[in-house]
Amino acid sequence: MFTHRDPAAPHPLQELVGRYDADVADFGAGRARVRLDVRDGETWDAVIGRRRATLERANGSTPDACLAADERTWAQIADDV
């Protein structure tokens, strides 16, 4: 379940995080913060937990993983995945 959409977030990131399926991912009792860096834009964090994922502006919290691409590449990934 994707529970938070920041309207300022790039559409491709909203699309990708919106596909989160808690029935497929196994985070146990934990959560993960994945930094999504838009090289020609802003940096966002997908915060993924047991039942939901949120997309928020990166706020200085330490991520568990980082992915970076330009906005065009993020759009291609969202279209292909």
WODA-V558174 format. One record per pair of residues at least 12 apart in sequence whose ideal C-beta (glycine too) atoms are under 7 Angstrom apart, sorted by the first residue. I is the first residue (numbers start at 1). J is the second residue. D is the distance in Angstrom with one decimal. If there is no record, write none. Layout:
I,J,D
I,J,D
This chain:
1,22,6.1
1,51,6.1
1,52,4.6
2,17,5.8
2,18,4.4
2,20,5.5
2,52,7.0
2,53,5.3
3,52,4.5
3,54,5.8
4,54,4.1
4,55,6.2
4,56,6.9
5,55,6.8
6,55,6.1
6,56,6.4
6,57,6.9
9,44,5.8
9,55,5.3
10,38,5.9
10,41,6.3
10,71,5.9
10,74,6.4
12,74,4.0
12,75,4.6
12,77,6.9
12,78,3.9
13,36,5.5
13,44,5.6
13,55,6.1
13,74,6.3
14,55,6.4
15,78,4.2
16,77,6.9
16,78,5.4
16,81,7.0
17,46,4.8
17,53,5.3
17,55,4.6
20,48,6.4
20,53,3.8
22,50,6.4
22,51,5.0
22,52,6.8
25,48,6.8
27,48,6.5
27,49,6.1
27,50,5.3
29,50,6.9
31,47,6.4
31,48,6.1
31,49,4.1
32,48,4.9
32,64,4.6
33,45,5.3
33,47,5.3
33,61,6.0
33,63,4.7
33,64,5.4
34,46,4.5
34,48,6.7
34,63,6.2
34,64,6.6
34,65,4.9
34,67,6.6
35,58,6.0
35,63,3.8
35,66,4.2
36,67,5.7
37,66,6.5
37,67,6.9
37,68,3.8
38,71,5.3
38,74,6.3
39,68,5.8
39,69,6.5
39,70,4.7
40,70,4.9
40,71,5.6
41,71,5.5
42,57,6.7
43,58,4.1
44,56,6.9
44,57,6.1
44,58,6.1
45,58,5.1
45,61,7.0
45,63,6.4
